[in-house]
Amino acid sequence: MKDRESTEYRAVRAQHTATSITVYQAYSAEIADAALAAGTFAPPFKRERMTWIKPSFRWMAYRCGWATKPNQERVLAVEITREGFERALEHASLSHFEPDTHGTREQWAEQQRTSPVRVQWDPERDLHLRPLGHRSIQIGLGGEAVHHYVDDWIVALTDVTPAMRETAELVAAGDLEAARASLPKEDPYPLPENIARRLGATG
């Protein structure tokens, strides 16, 4: 488990500034174009559905197949406020019960019932999209959290589809050094202690 020793097992790694953090989403061209035109998500985006945001560029690449999967051909970098990001996590519940985090199944079930936000810790991916030994956070926004996300938290939207496809081409060509250099710089995000405890984060 060398990877686990050298990298925090569960930590948010992301592009972030003093006031914002960047997450990624993949959509069809219709949804992406409407969002870019509006500066936020607009129809045909559906607010009533849970929307998943991902701070990891490589995990987004894994999820959308380097922007090749149907209805995931366009990848957007979504810059949101740190205040909004942390508000979402303060009201999040892990998707699965964990005794060390929740105590009892009843406490977890109550947290699930009252929370509009879900969190999963999934294996981070390498450039070949193979699982690594440490985890990457995925955040599902539902209910009121989606409205806050769309109306209040988004600072900027950028189409990063060309960058994702360029990285994929470098990987396919075997130029892993150049592919690695093309990735966004993602640093550990300093989660407040209460949020880290709520989500079972380790760093």
Number of C-alpha atoms within 10 A of each C-alpha: 8 8 11 13 10 9 14 17 19 21 23 25 22 21 19 20 12 7 11 20 23 26 24 24 21 28 19 17 14 13 19 26 16 16 21 16 11 12 16 20 22 17 11 12 17 12 19 11 12 17 18 18 20 24 26 24 27 23 26 25 25 19 17 20 18 27 24 16 14 11 14 20 18 25 28 21 21 25 22 22 22 18 12 18 18 14 14 25 24 17 17 24 27 22 16 15 17 14 11 9 16 20 11 12 13 11 14 19 15 11 16 19 10 11 21 19 25 22 20 16 21 16 17 22 21 14 19 13 16 11 15 15 16 21 23 22 23 21 24 23 25 21 15 13 24 23 15 16 21 17 11 14 21 21 16 16 22 15 18 18 19 13 15 22 18 15 23 20 14 17 17 13 10 11 12 16 10 12 19 15 10 14 14 13 13 15 12 14 17 11 16 11 10 10 17 19 14 16 24 16 19 12 16
